[in-house]
Amino acid sequence: MNRNDHLSDLDKLVIEGDKLQVWWGRDGRKIRYLYSKGIIDCFIIDFIRDRVNGAKRQLAFSETPFLLPRLNNGNFPFGKTLNDSGILTEIQWFNAHTLMVSGTGGGKSNRSQYHAILIAPKVKGCWLIDIRKAEYRKLRPIFKQIGIDLKVIRGRNIQINPLQVPSGVQPIDYASVISDTLVRVLNLPPRSSILFRTTIIHLYAKYNILNGGQDYPHFFHLYDAIKENRDANPQARQAALDNLEVLLISLGPQMLGYHKGWDIQELARQHIVFELACLPDVGKDLILTTLLTSEFKSRIARGISNPKMDLWISFDEGQRIFSKKYESSNFDNPLIDLMGLVRGTGIGLDVSVLSTIDLSPLLPSLTSTKIIGRCGSITEYAAAGRFIGMNDEQIEWAAHHLVPGMFIGQVGEGNWRYPFVFKVPFIQDINSSTVKEDETVKTTRKFVTSKII
């Protein structure tokens, strides 16, 4: 027996109307409410038929198998429909993180730049992270027009000390956090965490950090202290020294040789482009993990819980750092771990990747808003489409019709959670060479308070 056999033709029509979201407006909501209470007359029946059949006809003659989004209220212009109607959402929905999947040339960088221009004026801090390219720097003139000083920092000019205790955090507590972080970033065996923790605590005591001192030890001190510790486990000690030595040679004292580096809590109130393409992978991992871990731990220590989003971080070309291989080789991915935690502290992340292949299976679960651009194969469309509940017809349409600048999206909150087609304006292609290197150096001078060896 079919479970719908007991339904009348009108019941089935109302169910179709629910799926098509036809009960918009005051009249539609009232008619649906009356029907649910068993109040039916000729006017109500005609209204239901007109609404549902009209929506079915509109969908049948539509250019796409997607419903038009009922996203007409909000403070954020997410994009436009194919007929140029505006799509409005709430900026705070980005607090629950965004994932975008699109192949090369699909327009993912343009989409993230468009959203960055609109989000930046409404948050205290905005970090635009170029992992492979140097795309975001071209936004500096545009940001200047809207009254924002967008600072551009090349990877080799970053001045941080991962051993610097964040504001409000106890040094003993932070020693445990940064020890676990180093084990993951350097791909060390778990027993190395104990060696790092005890060494860092001894260094904090030596440099009076436990009593409020501000001249923090740095990685060169950590390397020397582990090297001198002949009583440590030989395997853990040698593994730590080998990996630390590579890191120190790769990044050098110009990046890691600071007793007191930039205040990351101050960086969180700035609009910054971090260009990491020039750094080795381990350097990228260390910097990104340090930035997120420090700011997250500081917010937790200061009692910040479930605020409005005030720091938005966009990762362009984030395939490697959110990959499945990276996760398995490091036991677990420190950035994936942080994604599940930072949402509750007012930090929203936006991650763009090239492919679902090798993508961490946790990433779709940790991001509420999803966006799909032009991909390279039907397999990609099928995998990404399943993230947002696309059916076979919609997946096939996407494979045949998506072009650069056109996307399929699903917002993370609100009453409309169905996938929809949208487009965003093309950001004028400002030649990034117009942002000179000496200009990028000048943008950082305001908060250069680091103290070198």
C-alpha positions as CSV (number, residue, x, y, z in Angstrom):
1,M,0.0,0.0,0.0
2,N,1.3,3.4,-1.0
3,R,1.6,5.8,2.0
4,N,-0.1,8.5,-0.1
5,D,-3.2,6.5,-1.0
6,H,-5.2,8.1,1.7
7,L,-4.5,11.6,0.4
8,S,-7.0,13.4,-1.8
9,D,-5.9,15.2,-5.0
10,L,-6.1,18.5,-3.2
11,D,-3.9,17.2,-0.4
12,K,-1.3,16.2,-2.9
13,L,-1.5,19.6,-4.5
14,V,-1.0,21.3,-1.2
15,I,2.1,19.1,-0.5
16,E,3.5,20.1,-4.0
17,G,2.9,23.7,-3.0
18,D,4.9,23.2,0.2
19,K,7.8,21.8,-1.8
20,L,7.5,24.7,-4.3
21,Q,7.2,27.3,-1.5
22,V,4.1,28.9,-3.0
23,W,2.6,30.2,0.2
24,W,4.4,33.5,0.1
25,G,2.7,36.7,1.1
26,R,0.0,37.3,3.7
27,D,-2.8,35.7,1.6
28,G,-0.7,32.6,0.9
29,R,0.1,32.0,4.6
30,K,-3.5,32.5,5.6
31,I,-4.8,30.1,3.0
32,R,-2.3,27.4,4.0
33,Y,-3.2,27.9,7.7
34,L,-6.9,27.6,7.0
35,Y,-6.4,24.4,5.0
36,S,-4.3,22.9,7.8
37,K,-7.3,23.5,10.1
38,G,-9.7,21.8,7.7
39,I,-11.4,25.0,6.6
40,I,-12.0,24.6,2.9
41,D,-14.4,26.3,0.4
42,C,-14.5,27.0,-3.3
43,F,-12.4,30.2,-2.9
44,I,-9.7,28.3,-1.0
45,I,-9.6,25.4,-3.5
46,D,-9.3,27.8,-6.5
47,F,-6.6,29.8,-4.7
48,I,-4.6,26.6,-4.0
49,R,-4.9,25.4,-7.6
50,D,-4.0,28.8,-9.1
51,R,-0.9,29.1,-6.8
52,V,0.4,25.6,-7.2
53,N,-0.3,25.2,-10.9
54,G,1.1,28.6,-11.6
55,A,4.3,27.7,-9.8
56,K,4.6,24.4,-11.7
57,R,4.0,26.2,-15.0
58,Q,6.6,28.8,-14.1
59,L,9.2,26.1,-13.2
60,A,8.4,24.1,-16.4
61,F,9.1,27.1,-18.6
62,S,12.0,28.3,-16.5
63,E,15.6,28.4,-17.8
64,T,16.7,26.3,-14.9
65,P,15.3,23.4,-12.8
66,F,15.9,25.5,-9.7
67,L,13.3,27.4,-7.7
68,L,13.7,31.2,-7.6
69,P,15.0,32.0,-4.2
70,R,12.6,33.6,-1.7
71,L,15.4,35.7,-0.2
72,N,14.0,39.2,-0.4
73,N,14.8,40.5,3.1
74,G,18.2,41.1,4.8
75,N,21.1,43.5,5.0
76,F,23.5,41.7,2.6
77,P,23.2,41.7,-1.2
78,F,24.3,38.1,-1.8
79,G,24.0,38.3,-5.5
80,K,21.4,38.4,-8.3
81,T,19.2,35.9,-10.0
82,L,19.5,35.3,-13.7
83,N,16.8,37.9,-14.4
84,D,18.7,40.4,-12.3
85,S,16.5,40.3,-9.2
86,G,18.4,41.0,-6.0
87,I,19.1,38.2,-3.5
88,L,19.2,39.5,0.1
89,T,20.5,37.6,3.1
90,E,21.8,38.5,6.5
91,I,25.5,39.2,7.0
92,Q,25.6,37.3,10.3
93,W,24.8,34.0,8.4
94,F,28.4,34.1,7.3
95,N,29.4,33.5,10.9
96,A,28.5,29.8,10.3
97,H,31.2,29.6,7.6
98,T,31.1,29.2,3.8
99,L,32.5,26.6,1.4
100,M,32.9,27.2,-2.3
101,V,33.8,24.6,-4.8
102,S,34.8,25.7,-8.3
103,G,37.4,24.8,-10.9
104,T,40.0,27.1,-12.3
105,G,38.5,30.0,-14.2
106,G,35.0,29.5,-12.6
107,G,35.0,32.8,-10.9
108,K,35.6,31.8,-7.3
109,S,38.2,34.5,-6.7
110,N,35.8,37.1,-8.1
111,R,33.0,35.9,-5.9
112,S,35.1,36.0,-2.7
113,Q,36.3,39.5,-3.7
114,Y,32.8,40.7,-4.3
115,H,31.7,39.4,-0.9
116,A,34.8,40.8,0.8
117,I,34.0,44.3,-0.5
118,L,30.5,44.1,1.0
119,I,31.4,42.4,4.3
120,A,34.5,44.4,5.2
121,P,32.7,47.7,6.1
122,K,30.5,45.8,8.5
123,V,33.1,43.9,10.6
124,K,35.9,45.1,12.8
125,G,38.5,42.9,11.2
126,C,38.8,41.2,7.8
127,W,41.7,38.8,6.8
128,L,42.0,37.9,3.1
129,I,44.4,35.1,2.8
130,D,46.1,34.4,-0.6
131,I,47.6,30.9,-0.3
132,R,48.7,30.4,-3.9
133,K,48.3,33.7,-5.7
134,A,48.2,37.4,-5.1
135,E,44.6,38.3,-6.0
136,Y,43.3,40.2,-3.0
137,R,45.9,43.0,-3.2
138,K,44.0,44.5,-6.1
139,L,41.1,45.3,-3.8
140,R,43.2,48.0,-2.0
141,P,42.1,50.9,-4.2
142,I,38.5,49.7,-3.9
143,F,38.7,49.5,-0.2
144,K,40.3,53.0,-0.1
145,Q,37.2,54.3,-1.9
146,I,34.9,53.0,0.9
147,G,37.2,54.4,3.6
148,I,39.1,51.2,4.6
149,D,42.9,51.0,4.8
150,L,43.5,47.5,3.4
151,K,47.0,46.4,4.5
152,V,48.9,44.0,2.2
153,I,51.5,41.8,4.0
154,R,53.8,39.5,2.1
155,G,54.5,36.2,3.9
156,R,58.2,37.0,4.5
157,N,57.2,40.3,6.2
158,I,55.0,38.7,8.8
159,Q,56.4,39.2,12.3
160,I,54.8,36.8,14.8
161,N,56.0,34.8,17.8
162,P,53.9,31.6,18.1
163,L,55.1,31.3,21.7
164,Q,53.7,34.7,22.6
165,V,50.8,34.3,25.0
166,P,47.5,35.7,23.7
167,S,45.7,38.4,25.7
168,G,43.8,37.0,28.7
169,V,45.2,33.5,28.4
170,Q,47.3,31.9,31.2
171,P,50.8,30.9,30.1
172,I,50.5,27.4,31.5
173,D,47.3,26.8,29.5
174,Y,48.7,28.3,26.3
175,A,51.8,26.0,26.6
176,S,49.6,23.0,26.3
177,V,47.7,24.5,23.3
178,I,50.8,25.6,21.3
179,S,52.5,22.3,22.1
180,D,49.7,20.3,20.5
181,T,49.6,22.7,17.6
182,L,53.3,22.3,16.9
183,V,53.0,18.5,16.9
184,R,50.3,18.7,14.3
185,V,51.9,21.4,12.1
186,L,55.3,19.7,12.2
187,N,53.8,16.2,11.7
188,L,55.5,14.8,14.8
189,P,54.7,11.7,16.9
190,P,52.3,12.4,19.8
191,R,55.0,11.9,22.5
192,S,56.7,15.1,21.2
193,S,53.8,17.1,22.6
194,I,55.1,16.4,26.2
195,L,58.6,17.4,25.2
196,F,57.4,20.7,23.7
197,R,55.0,21.4,26.7
198,T,57.7,20.9,29.4
199,T,60.3,22.8,27.5
200,I,58.0,25.8,26.8
201,I,56.9,26.0,30.4
202,H,60.6,26.0,31.5
203,L,61.3,28.8,29.0
204,Y,58.3,30.8,30.3
205,A,59.7,30.4,33.8
206,K,63.2,31.4,32.7
207,Y,61.9,34.6,30.9
208,N,59.5,35.5,33.7
209,I,56.4,35.0,31.6
210,L,54.7,33.1,34.4
211,N,54.9,36.3,36.5
212,G,53.7,38.7,33.8
213,G,56.8,39.3,31.7
214,Q,56.5,40.3,28.1
215,D,59.9,39.3,26.6
216,Y,58.7,36.0,25.3
217,P,61.0,33.1,24.3
218,H,60.8,32.3,20.6
219,F,61.4,29.3,18.4
220,F,65.2,29.7,18.3
221,H,65.2,29.5,22.1
222,L,62.9,26.5,21.9
223,Y,65.3,24.7,19.5
224,D,68.3,25.4,21.7
225,A,66.5,24.2,24.9
226,I,65.4,20.9,23.3
227,K,68.9,20.4,21.9
228,E,70.5,20.9,25.3
229,N,68.0,18.5,27.0
230,R,69.9,15.2,26.9
231,D,67.4,13.5,29.2
232,A,64.5,13.7,26.8
233,N,63.2,10.7,24.9
234,P,65.8,10.3,22.0
235,Q,63.3,9.7,19.3
236,A,61.0,12.5,20.3
237,R,63.9,14.9,20.8
238,Q,65.5,14.1,17.4
239,A,62.2,14.4,15.5
240,A,61.5,17.7,17.1
241,L,65.0,19.1,16.4
242,D,64.9,17.9,12.7
243,N,61.6,19.5,12.0
244,L,62.2,22.7,14.0
245,E,65.6,23.1,12.2
246,V,63.9,22.9,8.8
247,L,61.3,25.4,9.9
248,L,63.8,27.9,11.3
249,I,66.0,27.7,8.2
250,S,62.9,28.2,5.9
251,L,61.5,31.2,7.7
252,G,64.5,32.6,9.5
253,P,64.8,35.2,12.3
254,Q,63.2,37.9,10.2
255,M,59.9,36.0,10.7
256,L,60.3,34.0,13.9
257,G,63.1,35.8,15.8
258,Y,61.0,38.1,17.9
259,H,60.6,38.2,21.7
260,K,57.3,40.1,21.1
261,G,55.8,39.8,17.6
262,W,52.7,41.6,16.3
263,D,49.7,41.5,18.7
264,I,47.3,39.1,17.0
265,Q,44.4,40.6,18.9
266,E,45.3,43.9,17.3
267,L,45.5,42.3,13.9
268,A,42.0,41.0,14.4
269,R,40.8,44.6,14.3
270,Q,42.5,45.3,11.0
271,H,41.6,44.7,7.3
272,I,44.6,42.7,6.0
273,V,45.7,40.7,3.0
274,F,48.1,38.0,3.9
275,E,50.1,36.8,0.8
276,L,51.5,33.4,1.7
277,A,52.5,32.1,-1.8
278,C,56.2,32.7,-1.2
279,L,56.3,30.5,2.0
280,P,56.9,26.8,2.2
281,D,53.8,24.7,3.2
282,V,54.9,24.2,6.7
283,G,55.3,28.0,7.1
284,K,51.8,28.6,5.8
285,D,50.4,26.0,8.2
286,L,52.3,27.5,11.2
287,I,51.2,31.1,10.4
288,L,47.5,30.2,9.8
289,T,47.3,28.0,12.8
290,T,49.0,30.5,15.0
291,L,46.7,33.4,13.9
292,L,43.5,31.4,14.4
293,T,44.6,29.6,17.6
294,S,45.8,32.8,19.3
295,E,42.7,34.8,18.5
296,F,40.3,32.0,19.4
297,K,42.0,31.3,22.7
298,S,42.0,35.0,23.6
299,R,38.3,35.3,22.9
300,I,37.5,32.3,25.0
301,A,39.7,33.6,27.9
302,R,37.9,37.0,27.7
303,G,34.5,35.3,27.9
304,I,33.3,36.1,24.4
305,S,30.6,33.6,23.5
306,N,28.1,33.6,20.6
307,P,28.6,37.3,19.6
308,K,27.9,38.8,16.2
309,M,30.5,38.2,13.6
310,D,33.3,40.8,13.9
311,L,36.2,39.0,12.2
312,W,35.8,37.5,8.7
313,I,38.5,35.4,7.2
314,S,38.6,34.3,3.5
315,F,40.9,31.6,2.2
316,D,41.5,31.7,-1.5
317,E,42.8,28.4,-3.0
318,G,42.5,26.5,0.3
319,Q,42.6,23.0,-1.3
320,R,45.8,21.7,0.3
321,I,45.3,23.0,3.9
322,F,41.8,21.5,4.0
323,S,42.7,18.3,2.2
324,K,42.0,14.7,3.3
325,K,45.7,13.7,2.8
326,Y,46.8,16.5,5.1
327,E,44.4,15.4,7.7
328,S,45.4,11.8,7.7
329,S,49.2,12.5,7.7
330,N,48.9,14.8,10.7
331,F,46.5,12.6,12.6
332,D,44.0,15.5,12.5
333,N,43.9,18.8,10.8
334,P,44.4,21.8,13.2
335,L,42.5,24.2,11.0
336,I,39.6,21.8,10.6
337,D,39.6,21.4,14.4
338,L,39.5,25.2,14.8
339,M,36.7,25.6,12.3
340,G,34.3,23.7,14.5
341,L,35.2,26.0,17.4
342,V,35.7,29.6,16.2
343,R,32.1,30.0,15.0
344,G,30.9,30.6,18.6
345,T,33.4,33.4,19.1
346,G,32.3,35.7,16.2
347,I,34.8,34.5,13.6
348,G,33.4,33.6,10.2
349,L,35.5,31.6,7.7
350,D,35.1,31.5,3.9
351,V,37.0,28.7,2.1
352,S,37.4,28.3,-1.6
353,V,38.7,25.0,-3.1
354,L,39.2,23.7,-6.6
355,S,37.7,20.2,-6.1
356,T,35.8,17.9,-3.8
357,I,38.4,15.2,-4.5
358,D,40.8,14.9,-1.5
359,L,38.6,17.4,0.4
360,S,38.4,16.8,4.1
361,P,35.0,15.1,4.7
362,L,34.5,17.3,7.8
363,L,34.6,20.5,5.8
364,P,31.1,20.4,4.3
365,S,29.7,19.5,7.7
366,L,31.4,22.5,9.3
367,T,30.2,25.1,6.7
368,S,26.6,26.1,6.5
369,T,26.6,28.3,3.3
370,K,27.6,26.4,0.2
371,I,28.5,27.7,-3.3
372,I,29.2,25.7,-6.4
373,G,30.8,27.3,-9.5
374,R,31.9,25.8,-12.9
375,C,33.7,22.4,-12.3
376,G,35.6,20.1,-14.6
377,S,33.5,17.0,-14.6
378,I,30.1,15.5,-13.8
379,T,31.7,13.7,-10.9
380,E,32.6,17.0,-9.3
381,Y,29.1,18.4,-9.8
382,A,27.5,15.3,-8.3
383,A,29.8,15.3,-5.2
384,A,29.4,19.1,-4.6
385,G,25.7,18.9,-5.5
386,R,25.0,16.3,-2.8
387,F,26.3,18.8,-0.2
388,I,23.3,21.0,-0.9
389,G,20.6,18.5,-1.9
390,M,20.6,18.9,-5.6
391,N,18.7,16.3,-7.6
392,D,19.9,14.5,-10.7
393,E,18.2,17.0,-13.0
394,Q,19.8,19.9,-11.3
395,I,23.3,18.3,-11.3
396,E,23.0,17.6,-15.1
397,W,21.8,21.2,-15.7
398,A,24.8,22.5,-13.8
399,A,27.2,20.4,-15.8
400,H,25.8,21.8,-19.1
401,H,25.0,25.4,-18.2
402,L,27.3,26.9,-15.5
403,V,29.7,29.5,-16.9
404,P,32.2,31.7,-15.2
405,G,30.5,34.1,-12.9
406,M,27.4,31.9,-12.5
407,F,26.9,29.9,-9.3
408,I,24.6,27.6,-7.4
409,G,24.2,28.5,-3.7
410,Q,22.5,27.5,-0.5
411,V,22.4,29.8,2.4
412,G,23.1,28.5,5.9
413,E,20.1,30.0,7.8
414,G,16.7,31.4,7.2
415,N,13.5,29.9,5.9
416,W,14.8,29.3,2.4
417,R,17.3,26.4,2.3
418,Y,16.8,25.2,-1.3
419,P,19.6,25.5,-3.8
420,F,19.3,28.5,-6.2
421,V,21.2,29.9,-9.2
422,F,22.8,33.3,-8.8
423,K,25.5,35.5,-10.3
424,V,27.7,38.3,-9.0
425,P,29.1,41.4,-10.7
426,F,32.6,41.2,-12.2
427,I,35.1,43.1,-10.0
428,Q,37.0,45.5,-12.2
429,D,40.3,43.9,-13.0
430,I,42.8,46.3,-11.4
431,N,46.3,45.4,-12.3
432,S,47.9,44.2,-9.0
433,S,51.2,45.6,-10.1
434,T,49.7,49.1,-9.4
435,V,50.0,48.2,-5.7
436,K,53.8,48.6,-5.3
437,E,55.9,46.6,-2.9
438,D,57.0,49.7,-0.9
439,E,53.4,50.6,-0.5
440,T,52.6,47.2,1.0
441,V,55.5,47.7,3.5
442,K,54.1,51.1,4.5
443,T,50.7,49.7,5.2
444,T,52.1,47.6,8.1
445,R,54.1,50.2,9.9
446,K,51.1,51.3,12.0
447,F,51.2,48.1,14.0
448,V,54.9,47.2,13.8
449,T,55.6,46.8,17.5
450,S,57.7,43.6,17.3
451,K,61.0,43.2,19.3
452,I,63.7,41.2,17.5
453,I,66.3,39.0,19.1
